Amino acid sequence: MTVEELGWLDTNIFVHTLFTNDIHHHRCRAILQALQAGRAGGWIDVLIVHELTYVLGRLPQFTSRGDVHQYIRSILSLITVQAEDKDALLTTLALWATENIGFADARLIVLAQRNGLPVCTVNRRDFAAVGNSFVTARLDNEHL
């Protein structure tokens, strides 16, 4: 079977599939079904996942972060959907779904943990697990 390469997948592909009366529903649904069946493949960027967490969270079908997480995870779990460091992306999504933090903060935590780096921030509360270089940095004001 030949797999059609779709390229980069945009947020709207996954949103339009949710509304049966949407003008793009049938085409977007066909694309999602092709991805699910292994007839097509594509790439998803971390920015699209971030946008999905934002957009889906405002739709009545998704009453919790858990619902949003489940939907996006079902997309990311497809072997035909590629992403740079998919494991880190899935970990970021799971952290966002279970903690009261933003997606970008969850992403920084995952990256910091994976690379053994602190996060430079004034918001120590959200980054306690990875350290905070803002408070420990020794910066010379004359060189800033």
C-alpha angles and dihedrals in degrees: 000000000000116000114216112223109225097182120213114006116222127215093247092065089066096039099049090055088066096063116064093193093052115115091231097042098102096047094045091046090052090052092050091048091050089052091048093048094048094244092116137030135198147164128252123199127214088245091060091051089049091050090049091054088054099043099040092048089064096053121095092232090067111061097168143021086253090063091049091047092052093051096047092043090054088058096044091047092063111107088218093060111080129194136171105264095353091185091059090046092052090047090050091050092049092049091049090050095051103036130060094244136106123263093249091053090049089051092051091050092052093046092046092050093047094048098037093240133132124235118246104224143125088227101086093164096071095041104044092118094059104036130248122253093188092076096040100042115114104207125175107225091210091065098048 
